[in-house]
Amino acid sequence: MALVYSVSAGPAVDADVVSRELTVAVNGEQISRVSFPKETTDFGEIKVAQDSNVSVALVDIDDAGNRSQPALREFVATDTIPPAAPGEIGVSLLREDAS
């Protein structure tokens, strides 16, 4: 089963940031590294297999090419969404019992 997560972050702190780079690793293997415009706060979705170890890192890059320390989030992809409730349940009176 795959789980889908949304990734977001606050706006860049420094005025000279020109881009943001998001890296995603699953079970120690990098699966993506994508650059975004400086104003990006919504980085879309990531899809990972249930029970995977996930690492998401965001780095801001300034106009001189300097890279910030990464903002890092690590977690185990755990299914915490319960299934939907069953459909309507029916109960019907069948008979009276004199016992």
Secondary structure, DSSP 8 states (H G I E B T S, - for coil): -EEEEEEE----SSTTEEEEEEEEEETTEEEEEEEEETT--EEEEEEEETT-EEEEEEEEEETT--B---EEEEEE----------S------------
